[in-house]
Amino acid sequence: MATQRHAETSRQLRAGVVDGRGSADGSRLAVQPAMAMLRELVERDPSLYGRDLTTALSQWGGTLFREGHSDEALEVFVEAARIALQLNEEVPPQFHADVVQRLINVARAFMADREYAHAWEAARSALELELSREQPTWLEQLDERLALLRELFAAFIAEKKFDQAAETIPLSKQLRQRQAVLLAPNELDTVLGDLIRDARLLHSSLRDLEAWPLLQEAIAMRPMLRVPALDRTTMSLASQLIESAIVFHCSNRRAMAMEATEIAAALYRELMQRRSGYYASQLRTMLEKMPANLRQVALGIGQELFDEQLEQDTSEERQAEAGPGRRPRILVVDDSALMLDLAKEALEGAGYDVDIAQVLSQIADEDKLRTFDLILLDVMMPELHGDDVAMILRNELTGITASIYLLSSLAKEELAKRARDAGIEGYISKRDGIEALVERVHEILSERTR
């Protein structure tokens, strides 16, 4: 009797979906009675009837979604995901994938309409279902899922919905763990950078308790980085730890403040041991500005040794970059006086000799051009584009040994193409900020000596 009732109900359900495809309202009316009957059967024997119900729900949700009934489609898909999660291994993998993708599509639709709470409900149901099984996942899929969660995270932060932003963190962490297995070491730089940026977003919103797990994840991931990016990332992570330690200290969370300080101090010592005087010097300045008891923890042990080694390493690095007896020389060419002032102040503060030029006539002295170690050229200049100037410097003048880089706020893909076509070393994006400019210049000049 039950088998006969099951067959009849399944027939009604499938017929209802098919008959209702021309109208979402028709679909809703046709399917609901049969679905209620099948739910009753599912409660008795989930393994026998659950697959029919979840399949029908997925089809029904697709009909509703196509007809513009996003709220109802979300409710149906979430129910399908809940039952599939309950049945787990009894549901074929392709069905899981179908429900997950449908929910991701619904989430994207809600994101476009800025209905972030609904988008989060759809994304969470999709990812909880996807992560419930240890089945292979394409790297592109993981990137897509993480991008969606990061958009939701940023949207919740912007709307000051910090609790909802924090809810996205555990799922992001599980996705990153799967992603790390598939990524090459040089690709982990971006993942760790995203973690630090998310922590900084929470820190700027005074939500350091939520930022702390992100920093801990970044700390655990850091040893997997490729060496050239390690110093820069270590500096960025340590600076965020120091900021969080100060907040914890001010809010009487002393144990957390002490832990963050000790990790930052360990990263400082690591930079010293790798003889990275430039980053260690910046970090030391930040450590010295911490509250007295935290500063003592960070700098109290072996302080004289670190001071001596820091001074020696910084001097050696600068000399190695430039050659004996002088500091590295940099030329910055840009038609923006503000940009020239910012770049000159930041680069001179980092220990470089800097010349600036706002018009091309100011760089006409070929003998002087031959004295520079690095030339940075804005692209969109009124007289001649920077990449055209670069081609002249590289191909028509003799004795120019400087590394030449474009410095612009154009899209990075466009900058990479222009640099490649000009036959020069690369580009630096203005969009990354002045601090990133200084860090990149340091890397470039350090690499020239290797």
DRENDO-1510 file (C-alpha; in Angstrom, 1 decimal, always signed):
<recs>
REC; n; res; u; v; w
REC; 1; MET; +0.0; +0.0; +0.0 .
REC; 2; ALA; +2.8; +2.4; +0.9 .
REC; 3; THR; +4.7; +1.6; -2.3 .
REC; 4; GLN; +1.5; +2.3; -4.4 .
REC; 5; ARG; +0.9; +5.6; -2.5 .
REC; 6; HIS; +4.6; +6.5; -3.0 .
REC; 7; ALA; +4.4; +5.9; -6.8 .
REC; 8; GLU; +1.2; +7.9; -7.1 .
REC; 9; THR; +2.6; +10.8; -5.0 .
REC; 10; SER; +5.8; +10.9; -7.1 .
REC; 11; ARG; +3.7; +10.9; -10.3 .
REC; 12; GLN; +1.6; +13.8; -9.0 .
REC; 13; LEU; +4.7; +15.7; -7.9 .
REC; 14; ARG; +6.5; +15.4; -11.2 .
REC; 15; ALA; +3.3; +16.2; -13.2 .
REC; 16; GLY; +2.8; +19.2; -11.0 .
REC; 17; VAL; +6.2; +20.6; -11.8 .
REC; 18; VAL; +5.9; +20.0; -15.5 .
REC; 19; ASP; +2.3; +21.4; -15.7 .
REC; 20; GLY; +3.3; +24.4; -13.7 .
REC; 21; ARG; +6.4; +25.4; -15.7 .
REC; 22; GLY; +4.5; +28.1; -17.6 .
REC; 23; SER; +3.4; +29.8; -14.4 .
REC; 24; ALA; +5.0; +29.9; -11.0 .
REC; 25; ASP; +1.7; +30.3; -9.4 .
REC; 26; GLY; +0.3; +27.3; -11.2 .
REC; 27; SER; +3.4; +25.3; -10.2 .
REC; 28; ARG; +2.9; +26.3; -6.5 .
REC; 29; LEU; -0.8; +25.2; -6.5 .
REC; 30; ALA; -0.2; +21.9; -8.4 .
REC; 31; VAL; +2.8; +20.8; -6.4 .
REC; 32; GLN; +2.0; +21.7; -2.8 .
REC; 33; PRO; -0.6; +19.0; -2.0 .
REC; 34; ALA; +1.6; +16.2; -3.5 .
REC; 35; MET; +4.6; +17.6; -1.6 .
REC; 36; ALA; +2.8; +17.6; +1.7 .
REC; 37; MET; +1.8; +13.9; +1.1 .
REC; 38; LEU; +5.4; +13.0; +0.2 .
REC; 39; ARG; +6.8; +14.8; +3.3 .
REC; 40; GLU; +4.6; +12.5; +5.4 .
REC; 41; LEU; +6.1; +9.5; +3.7 .
REC; 42; VAL; +9.7; +10.9; +4.1 .
REC; 43; GLU; +9.2; +11.1; +7.8 .
REC; 44; ARG; +8.4; +7.4; +7.8 .
REC; 45; ASP; +11.3; +6.3; +5.6 .
REC; 46; PRO; +13.7; +9.0; +4.5 .
REC; 47; SER; +16.0; +6.7; +2.5 .
REC; 48; LEU; +13.0; +5.4; +0.4 .
REC; 49; TYR; +11.2; +8.6; -0.3 .
REC; 50; GLY; +13.7; +11.4; +0.3 .
REC; 51; ARG; +15.3; +11.4; -3.2 .
REC; 52; ASP; +12.0; +11.9; -4.9 .
REC; 53; LEU; +11.1; +14.8; -2.7 .
REC; 54; THR; +14.5; +16.5; -3.0 .
REC; 55; THR; +14.5; +16.1; -6.8 .
REC; 56; ALA; +11.0; +17.5; -7.1 .
REC; 57; LEU; +11.9; +20.4; -4.7 .
REC; 58; SER; +14.9; +21.2; -6.8 .
REC; 59; GLN; +12.9; +21.3; -10.0 .
REC; 60; TRP; +10.1; +23.2; -8.4 .
REC; 61; GLY; +12.6; +25.8; -7.0 .
REC; 62; GLY; +14.0; +26.2; -10.5 .
REC; 63; THR; +10.6; +26.9; -11.9 .
REC; 64; LEU; +9.8; +29.5; -9.2 .
REC; 65; PHE; +13.2; +31.2; -9.7 .
REC; 66; ARG; +12.8; +31.4; -13.5 .
REC; 67; GLU; +9.5; +33.1; -13.0 .
REC; 68; GLY; +10.9; +35.7; -10.7 .
REC; 69; HIS; +9.7; +34.3; -7.4 .
REC; 70; SER; +13.1; +34.5; -5.7 .
REC; 71; ASP; +11.9; +34.4; -2.1 .
REC; 72; GLU; +9.8; +31.3; -2.7 .
REC; 73; ALA; +12.5; +29.7; -4.7 .
REC; 74; LEU; +15.0; +30.3; -1.8 .
REC; 75; GLU; +12.6; +28.6; +0.6 .
REC; 76; VAL; +12.2; +25.6; -1.6 .
REC; 77; PHE; +15.9; +25.2; -2.4 .
REC; 78; VAL; +16.8; +25.5; +1.3 .
REC; 79; GLU; +14.3; +22.7; +2.1 .
REC; 80; ALA; +15.9; +20.6; -0.7 .
REC; 81; ALA; +19.4; +21.2; +0.8 .
REC; 82; ARG; +18.2; +20.4; +4.3 .
REC; 83; ILE; +16.8; +17.0; +3.2 .
REC; 84; ALA; +19.9; +16.2; +1.1 .
REC; 85; LEU; +22.1; +17.0; +4.0 .
REC; 86; GLN; +20.0; +14.7; +6.2 .
REC; 87; LEU; +20.2; +11.9; +3.7 .
REC; 88; ASN; +23.9; +12.7; +2.8 .
REC; 89; GLU; +25.5; +9.6; +1.3 .
REC; 90; GLU; +22.1; +8.2; +0.1 .
REC; 91; VAL; +21.8; +11.1; -2.3 .
REC; 92; PRO; +23.9; +10.9; -5.5 .
REC; 93; PRO; +26.8; +13.4; -5.8 .
REC; 94; GLN; +25.3; +15.0; -8.9 .
REC; 95; PHE; +22.2; +15.8; -7.0 .
REC; 96; HIS; +24.2; +17.6; -4.3 .
REC; 97; ALA; +26.0; +19.6; -7.0 .
REC; 98; ASP; +22.7; +20.5; -8.7 .
REC; 99; VAL; +21.1; +21.9; -5.5 .
REC; 100; VAL; +24.3; +23.7; -4.5 .
REC; 101; GLN; +24.6; +25.4; -7.9 .
REC; 102; ARG; +21.0; +26.4; -7.9 .
REC; 103; LEU; +21.4; +28.0; -4.4 .
REC; 104; ILE; +24.6; +29.8; -5.5 .
REC; 105; ASN; +22.6; +31.2; -8.4 .
REC; 106; VAL; +19.9; +32.4; -6.1 .
REC; 107; ALA; +22.5; +33.9; -3.7 .
REC; 108; ARG; +24.0; +35.8; -6.6 .
REC; 109; ALA; +20.6; +37.1; -7.6 .
REC; 110; PHE; +19.9; +38.4; -4.1 .
REC; 111; MET; +23.4; +40.0; -4.0 .
REC; 112; ALA; +22.5; +41.9; -7.2 .
REC; 113; ASP; +19.4; +43.2; -5.5 .
REC; 114; ARG; +21.4; +44.0; -2.3 .
REC; 115; GLU; +19.2; +41.6; -0.3 .
REC; 116; TYR; +22.2; +40.4; +1.7 .
REC; 117; ALA; +20.4; +38.4; +4.4 .
REC; 118; HIS; +18.6; +36.3; +1.8 .
REC; 119; ALA; +21.9; +35.9; -0.2 .
REC; 120; TRP; +23.6; +34.7; +3.0 .
REC; 121; GLU; +20.8; +32.2; +3.7 .
REC; 122; ALA; +21.2; +30.7; +0.2 .
REC; 123; ALA; +25.0; +30.7; +0.3 .
REC; 124; ARG; +25.1; +29.1; +3.7 .
REC; 125; SER; +22.7; +26.3; +2.8 .
REC; 126; ALA; +24.7; +25.7; -0.4 .
REC; 127; LEU; +28.1; +25.6; +1.2 .
REC; 128; GLU; +27.0; +23.5; +4.2 .
REC; 129; LEU; +25.7; +20.9; +1.8 .
REC; 130; GLU; +28.8; +21.1; -0.4 .
REC; 131; LEU; +31.2; +20.8; +2.5 .
REC; 132; SER; +29.3; +17.8; +4.0 .
REC; 133; ARG; +30.9; +15.4; +1.5 .
REC; 134; GLU; +34.5; +14.8; +0.8 .
REC; 135; GLN; +34.1; +15.0; -3.0 .
REC; 136; PRO; +36.5; +16.7; -5.4 .
REC; 137; THR; +36.0; +20.4; -5.9 .
REC; 138; TRP; +37.4; +22.4; -8.8 .
REC; 139; LEU; +39.7; +25.3; -7.8 .
REC; 140; GLU; +37.5; +27.7; -9.9 .
REC; 141; GLN; +34.5; +26.6; -7.8 .
REC; 142; LEU; +36.3; +27.3; -4.6 .
REC; 143; ASP; +37.4; +30.7; -5.9 .
REC; 144; GLU; +33.8; +31.5; -6.8 .
REC; 145; ARG; +32.5; +30.4; -3.4 .
REC; 146; LEU; +35.1; +32.4; -1.5 .
REC; 147; ALA; +34.5; +35.5; -3.6 .
REC; 148; LEU; +30.8; +35.3; -2.8 .
REC; 149; LEU; +31.5; +35.0; +0.9 .
REC; 150; ARG; +34.0; +37.9; +0.8 .
REC; 151; GLU; +31.4; +40.1; -0.9 .
REC; 152; LEU; +28.8; +39.2; +1.8 .
REC; 153; PHE; +31.4; +39.8; +4.5 .
REC; 154; ALA; +32.2; +43.3; +3.1 .
REC; 155; ALA; +28.5; +44.1; +2.6 .
REC; 156; PHE; +27.6; +43.2; +6.2 .
REC; 157; ILE; +30.6; +45.3; +7.5 .
REC; 158; ALA; +29.5; +48.2; +5.4 .
REC; 159; GLU; +26.0; +47.9; +6.8 .
REC; 160; LYS; +27.4; +47.5; +10.3 .
REC; 161; LYS; +25.9; +44.1; +10.6 .
REC; 162; PHE; +28.9; +42.7; +12.3 .
REC; 163; ASP; +27.3; +39.5; +13.7 .
REC; 164; GLN; +26.3; +38.5; +10.3 .
REC; 165; ALA; +29.8; +39.3; +8.9 .
REC; 166; ALA; +31.3; +37.0; +11.6 .
REC; 167; GLU; +28.9; +34.2; +10.7 .
REC; 168; THR; +30.6; +33.9; +7.2 .
REC; 169; ILE; +34.0; +33.3; +8.7 .
REC; 170; PRO; +33.8; +29.6; +9.6 .
REC; 171; LEU; +32.6; +28.6; +6.2 .
REC; 172; SER; +35.3; +30.7; +4.5 .
REC; 173; LYS; +37.9; +28.9; +6.7 .
REC; 174; GLN; +36.6; +25.5; +5.6 .
REC; 175; LEU; +36.8; +26.6; +1.9 .
REC; 176; ARG; +40.3; +28.0; +2.3 .
REC; 177; GLN; +41.4; +24.7; +3.8 .
REC; 178; ARG; +40.3; +22.9; +0.7 .
REC; 179; GLN; +41.7; +25.6; -1.5 .
REC; 180; ALA; +45.2; +25.5; +0.2 .
REC; 181; VAL; +45.6; +21.8; -0.9 .
REC; 182; LEU; +45.1; +22.8; -4.6 .
REC; 183; LEU; +47.1; +26.1; -4.7 .
REC; 184; ALA; +50.7; +26.5; -5.5 .
REC; 185; PRO; +52.8; +28.3; -2.8 .
REC; 186; ASN; +53.0; +31.5; -4.7 .
REC; 187; GLU; +49.2; +31.6; -5.0 .
REC; 188; LEU; +48.8; +31.5; -1.2 .
REC; 189; ASP; +50.1; +35.1; -0.9 .
REC; 190; THR; +46.7; +36.3; -2.1 .
REC; 191; VAL; +44.7; +34.1; +0.2 .
REC; 192; LEU; +46.7; +35.2; +3.2 .
REC; 193; GLY; +46.5; +38.8; +2.1 .
REC; 194; ASP; +42.7; +38.5; +2.0 .
REC; 195; LEU; +42.7; +37.1; +5.6 .
REC; 196; ILE; +44.7; +40.1; +6.8 .
REC; 197; ARG; +42.5; +42.6; +5.0 .
REC; 198; ASP; +39.3; +41.0; +6.4 .
REC; 199; ALA; +40.8; +41.2; +9.9 .
REC; 200; ARG; +41.7; +44.8; +9.3 .
REC; 201; LEU; +38.1; +45.5; +8.2 .
REC; 202; LEU; +36.8; +44.1; +11.5 .
REC; 203; HIS; +39.5; +45.9; +13.4 .
REC; 204; SER; +38.5; +49.2; +11.9 .
REC; 205; SER; +34.9; +48.4; +12.9 .
REC; 206; LEU; +36.1; +47.8; +16.5 .
REC; 207; ARG; +35.3; +44.0; +16.2 .
REC; 208; ASP; +38.7; +42.6; +17.2 .
REC; 209; LEU; +37.3; +39.6; +18.9 .
REC; 210; GLU; +35.9; +38.5; +15.5 .
REC; 211; ALA; +39.2; +39.5; +13.8 .
REC; 212; TRP; +41.3; +37.3; +16.1 .
REC; 213; PRO; +40.4; +33.9; +14.5 .
REC; 214; LEU; +41.3; +35.3; +11.1 .
REC; 215; LEU; +44.7; +36.4; +12.4 .
REC; 216; GLN; +45.2; +33.0; +13.9 .
REC; 217; GLU; +44.4; +31.3; +10.6 .
REC; 218; ALA; +46.9; +33.7; +8.8 .
REC; 219; ILE; +49.6; +32.8; +11.4 .
REC; 220; ALA; +49.0; +29.0; +10.7 .
REC; 221; MET; +49.1; +29.5; +6.9 .
REC; 222; ARG; +52.2; +31.8; +6.8 .
REC; 223; PRO; +54.9; +29.0; +6.8 .
REC; 224; MET; +53.5; +27.7; +3.5 .
REC; 225; LEU; +54.3; +31.0; +1.7 .
REC; 226; ARG; +57.0; +31.3; -0.9 .
REC; 227; VAL; +60.1; +33.1; +0.4 .
REC; 228; PRO; +60.1; +36.3; -1.6 .
REC; 229; ALA; +56.7; +37.3; -0.3 .
REC; 230; LEU; +57.4; +36.1; +3.3 .
REC; 231; ASP; +58.9; +39.3; +4.7 .
REC; 232; ARG; +56.2; +41.6; +3.3 .
REC; 233; THR; +53.4; +39.4; +4.6 .
REC; 234; THR; +55.1; +38.9; +7.9 .
REC; 235; MET; +55.3; +42.7; +8.3 .
REC; 236; SER; +51.6; +43.1; +7.4 .
REC; 237; LEU; +50.5; +40.4; +9.8 .
REC; 238; ALA; +52.6; +41.6; +12.6 .
REC; 239; SER; +51.3; +45.2; +12.2 .
REC; 240; GLN; +47.7; +43.9; +12.5 .
REC; 241; LEU; +48.6; +41.9; +15.5 .
REC; 242; ILE; +50.0; +45.0; +17.2 .
REC; 243; GLU; +46.9; +47.0; +16.5 .
REC; 244; SER; +44.7; +44.2; +17.9 .
REC; 245; ALA; +46.9; +43.8; +20.9 .
REC; 246; ILE; +46.4; +47.5; +21.7 .
REC; 247; VAL; +42.6; +47.2; +21.4 .
REC; 248; PHE; +42.6; +44.1; +23.6 .
REC; 249; HIS; +44.7; +45.9; +26.1 .
REC; 250; CYS; +42.4; +48.9; +26.2 .
REC; 251; SER; +39.4; +46.6; +26.7 .
REC; 252; ASN; +41.0; +44.7; +29.6 .
REC; 253; ARG; +41.4; +41.5; +27.6 .
REC; 254; ARG; +44.9; +41.1; +28.9 .
REC; 255; ALA; +45.6; +37.5; +28.0 .
REC; 256; MET; +44.6; +38.1; +24.4 .
REC; 257; ALA; +46.7; +41.3; +24.3 .
REC; 258; MET; +49.7; +39.4; +25.6 .
REC; 259; GLU; +49.3; +36.6; +23.1 .
REC; 260; ALA; +49.0; +39.0; +20.2 .
REC; 261; THR; +52.1; +40.9; +21.4 .
REC; 262; GLU; +54.2; +37.8; +21.9 .
REC; 263; ILE; +53.4; +36.6; +18.3 .
REC; 264; ALA; +54.2; +40.0; +16.9 .
REC; 265; ALA; +57.5; +40.0; +18.8 .
REC; 266; ALA; +58.3; +36.6; +17.5 .
REC; 267; LEU; +57.7; +37.8; +13.9 .
REC; 268; TYR; +59.9; +40.8; +14.6 .
REC; 269; ARG; +62.7; +38.4; +15.8 .
REC; 270; GLU; +62.2; +36.3; +12.7 .
REC; 271; LEU; +62.6; +39.3; +10.5 .
REC; 272; MET; +65.8; +40.1; +12.3 .
REC; 273; GLN; +67.2; +36.6; +11.9 .
REC; 274; ARG; +66.4; +36.7; +8.2 .
REC; 275; ARG; +68.3; +40.0; +8.1 .
REC; 276; SER; +65.3; +41.9; +6.7 .
REC; 277; GLY; +66.3; +45.2; +8.2 .
REC; 278; TYR; +63.8; +47.3; +6.2 .
REC; 279; TYR; +60.7; +45.6; +7.5 .
REC; 280; ALA; +62.2; +45.0; +10.9 .
REC; 281; SER; +62.8; +48.7; +11.3 .
REC; 282; GLN; +59.2; +49.5; +10.4 .
REC; 283; LEU; +57.9; +46.9; +12.8 .
REC; 284; ARG; +60.3; +48.0; +15.6 .
REC; 285; THR; +58.8; +51.5; +15.3 .
REC; 286; MET; +55.3; +50.1; +15.8 .
REC; 287; LEU; +56.4; +48.0; +18.8 .
REC; 288; GLU; +57.9; +51.0; +20.5 .
REC; 289; LYS; +54.6; +52.8; +20.4 .
REC; 290; MET; +52.7; +50.1; +22.3 .
REC; 291; PRO; +51.6; +50.6; +25.9 .
REC; 292; ALA; +54.5; +50.2; +28.4 .
REC; 293; ASN; +53.8; +46.7; +29.6 .
REC; 294; LEU; +53.2; +45.3; +26.1 .
REC; 295; ARG; +56.3; +47.1; +24.8 .
REC; 296; GLN; +58.4; +45.5; +27.6 .
REC; 297; VAL; +57.2; +42.1; +26.5 .
REC; 298; ALA; +57.9; +42.8; +22.9 .
REC; 299; LEU; +61.3; +44.4; +23.2 .
REC; 300; GLY; +62.6; +43.5; +26.7 .
REC; 301; ILE; +64.5; +40.4; +25.9 .
REC; 302; GLY; +67.8; +40.9; +24.0 .
REC; 303; GLN; +66.9; +44.5; +23.1 .
REC; 304; GLU; +70.5; +45.7; +22.8 .
REC; 305; LEU; +71.4; +42.8; +20.5 .
REC; 306; PHE; +68.4; +43.5; +18.3 .
REC; 307; ASP; +69.2; +47.2; +18.2 .
REC; 308; GLU; +72.8; +46.5; +17.1 .
REC; 309; GLN; +71.8; +43.9; +14.5 .
REC; 310; LEU; +69.0; +46.1; +13.1 .
REC; 311; GLU; +71.4; +49.0; +12.6 .
REC; 312; GLN; +74.0; +46.8; +10.9 .
REC; 313; ASP; +71.5; +44.9; +8.7 .
REC; 314; THR; +69.8; +48.1; +7.5 .
REC; 315; SER; +73.1; +49.7; +6.6 .
REC; 316; GLU; +74.2; +46.5; +4.8 .
REC; 317; GLU; +71.0; +46.2; +2.8 .
REC; 318; ARG; +71.1; +49.8; +1.6 .
REC; 319; GLN; +74.7; +49.4; +0.6 .
REC; 320; ALA; +74.1; +46.1; -1.2 .
REC; 321; GLU; +71.2; +47.6; -3.1 .
REC; 322; ALA; +73.1; +50.6; -4.3 .
REC; 323; GLY; +76.7; +49.5; -4.4 .
REC; 324; PRO; +79.5; +50.8; -2.3 .
REC; 325; GLY; +79.3; +54.3; -0.9 .
REC; 326; ARG; +75.9; +55.5; -1.9 .
REC; 327; ARG; +72.2; +55.1; -1.3 .
REC; 328; PRO; +69.9; +53.8; -4.2 .
REC; 329; ARG; +68.7; +56.6; -6.5 .
REC; 330; ILE; +65.1; +56.7; -7.8 .
REC; 331; LEU; +63.5; +58.9; -10.4 .
REC; 332; VAL; +59.7; +59.4; -10.3 .
REC; 333; VAL; +58.0; +61.0; -13.3 .
REC; 334; ASP; +54.4; +62.0; -12.9 .
REC; 335; ASP; +52.3; +65.0; -14.0 .
REC; 336; SER; +50.5; +65.0; -10.6 .
REC; 337; ALA; +52.4; +67.3; -8.1 .
REC; 338; LEU; +50.5; +65.6; -5.2 .
REC; 339; MET; +51.6; +62.1; -6.3 .
REC; 340; LEU; +55.2; +63.3; -6.6 .
REC; 341; ASP; +55.2; +64.9; -3.2 .
REC; 342; LEU; +53.7; +61.7; -1.6 .
REC; 343; ALA; +56.1; +59.4; -3.4 .
REC; 344; LYS; +59.2; +61.5; -2.6 .
REC; 345; GLU; +58.3; +61.8; +1.1 .
REC; 346; ALA; +57.6; +58.1; +1.5 .
REC; 347; LEU; +60.7; +56.9; -0.4 .
REC; 348; GLU; +63.1; +59.3; +1.2 .
REC; 349; GLY; +61.7; +58.3; +4.5 .
REC; 350; ALA; +62.6; +54.7; +3.6 .
REC; 351; GLY; +66.2; +55.6; +3.0 .
REC; 352; TYR; +66.4; +56.3; -0.8 .
REC; 353; ASP; +67.6; +59.3; -2.8 .
REC; 354; VAL; +64.7; +60.5; -4.8 .
REC; 355; ASP; +64.4; +62.9; -7.8 .
REC; 356; ILE; +61.1; +63.9; -9.2 .
REC; 357; ALA; +60.0; +65.3; -12.6 .
REC; 358; GLN; +56.6; +66.7; -13.6 .
REC; 359; VAL; +57.4; +67.3; -17.3 .
REC; 360; LEU; +59.6; +65.4; -19.7 .
REC; 361; SER; +62.0; +68.2; -20.2 .
REC; 362; GLN; +63.2; +67.7; -16.6 .
REC; 363; ILE; +64.6; +64.3; -17.5 .
REC; 364; ALA; +66.5; +65.3; -20.7 .
REC; 365; ASP; +69.9; +65.0; -19.1 .
REC; 366; GLU; +71.2; +61.6; -20.3 .
REC; 367; ASP; +74.2; +61.6; -18.0 .
REC; 368; LYS; +71.9; +62.1; -15.0 .
REC; 369; LEU; +69.6; +59.3; -16.2 .
REC; 370; ARG; +72.5; +56.9; -16.1 .
REC; 371; THR; +72.9; +57.4; -12.3 .
REC; 372; PHE; +69.5; +56.1; -11.3 .
REC; 373; ASP; +68.9; +52.6; -10.0 .
REC; 374; LEU; +65.1; +52.7; -10.6 .
REC; 375; ILE; +62.8; +54.8; -12.8 .
REC; 376; LEU; +59.1; +55.0; -12.2 .
REC; 377; LEU; +56.9; +56.4; -15.0 .
REC; 378; ASP; +53.3; +57.5; -14.8 .
REC; 379; VAL; +51.4; +56.3; -17.9 .
REC; 380; MET; +48.8; +59.0; -18.7 .
REC; 381; MET; +51.0; +62.1; -19.1 .
REC; 382; PRO; +50.0; +64.9; -21.4 .
REC; 383; GLU; +53.2; +65.0; -23.5 .
REC; 384; LEU; +53.9; +61.4; -24.0 .
REC; 385; HIS; +52.6; +58.2; -22.4 .
REC; 386; GLY; +54.9; +56.6; -19.8 .
REC; 387; ASP; +55.3; +53.4; -21.7 .
REC; 388; ASP; +56.4; +55.3; -24.8 .
REC; 389; VAL; +59.0; +57.1; -22.7 .
REC; 390; ALA; +60.1; +53.7; -21.3 .
REC; 391; MET; +60.6; +52.4; -24.8 .
REC; 392; ILE; +62.8; +55.4; -25.7 .
REC; 393; LEU; +64.9; +54.9; -22.5 .
REC; 394; ARG; +65.3; +51.2; -23.0 .
REC; 395; ASN; +65.9; +51.1; -26.8 .
REC; 396; GLU; +67.3; +54.5; -27.9 .
REC; 397; LEU; +69.6; +55.6; -25.1 .
REC; 398; THR; +72.8; +53.8; -24.1 .
REC; 399; GLY; +74.1; +53.2; -20.6 .
REC; 400; ILE; +70.6; +53.3; -18.9 .
REC; 401; THR; +71.0; +50.4; -16.4 .
REC; 402; ALA; +68.1; +51.4; -14.2 .
REC; 403; SER; +65.1; +49.1; -13.7 .
REC; 404; ILE; +62.1; +50.8; -15.3 .
REC; 405; TYR; +58.6; +50.4; -14.0 .
REC; 406; LEU; +55.2; +52.0; -14.9 .
REC; 407; LEU; +53.5; +53.7; -12.0 .
REC; 408; SER; +49.8; +54.1; -12.7 .
REC; 409; SER; +46.2; +53.6; -11.5 .
REC; 410; LEU; +45.2; +51.9; -14.7 .
REC; 411; ALA; +43.8; +48.3; -14.5 .
REC; 412; LYS; +46.6; +45.9; -13.7 .
REC; 413; GLU; +45.9; +43.8; -16.8 .
REC; 414; GLU; +46.4; +46.9; -18.9 .
REC; 415; LEU; +49.6; +47.9; -17.1 .
REC; 416; ALA; +51.1; +44.4; -17.5 .
REC; 417; LYS; +50.4; +44.6; -21.2 .
REC; 418; ARG; +51.9; +48.0; -21.6 .
REC; 419; ALA; +55.0; +47.1; -19.6 .
REC; 420; ARG; +55.5; +43.9; -21.7 .
REC; 421; ASP; +55.1; +45.7; -25.0 .
REC; 422; ALA; +57.6; +48.4; -23.8 .
REC; 423; GLY; +60.1; +45.7; -22.9 .
REC; 424; ILE; +60.6; +46.9; -19.3 .
REC; 425; GLU; +60.6; +45.1; -16.0 .
REC; 426; GLY; +57.0; +45.6; -14.9 .
REC; 427; TYR; +54.6; +48.0; -13.2 .
REC; 428; ILE; +53.4; +49.2; -9.8 .
REC; 429; SER; +49.8; +50.1; -9.2 .
REC; 430; LYS; +48.9; +53.4; -7.5 .
REC; 431; ARG; +45.7; +51.7; -6.3 .
REC; 432; ASP; +47.7; +49.7; -3.8 .
REC; 433; GLY; +48.7; +52.9; -1.9 .
REC; 434; ILE; +52.0; +54.6; -0.9 .
REC; 435; GLU; +52.9; +52.0; +1.7 .
REC; 436; ALA; +52.7; +49.2; -1.0 .
REC; 437; LEU; +54.8; +51.4; -3.3 .
REC; 438; VAL; +57.6; +51.6; -0.8 .
REC; 439; GLU; +57.5; +47.8; -0.2 .
REC; 440; ARG; +57.6; +47.1; -3.9 .
REC; 441; VAL; +60.5; +49.5; -4.5 .
REC; 442; HIS; +62.4; +47.7; -1.7 .
REC; 443; GLU; +61.8; +44.3; -3.3 .
REC; 444; ILE; +62.8; +45.6; -6.7 .
REC; 445; LEU; +66.1; +47.1; -5.5 .
REC; 446; SER; +66.9; +44.1; -3.4 .
REC; 447; GLU; +66.4; +41.7; -6.3 .
REC; 448; ARG; +68.8; +43.8; -8.5 .
REC; 449; THR; +71.7; +42.7; -6.2 .
REC; 450; ARG; +70.9; +38.9; -6.3 .
</recs>
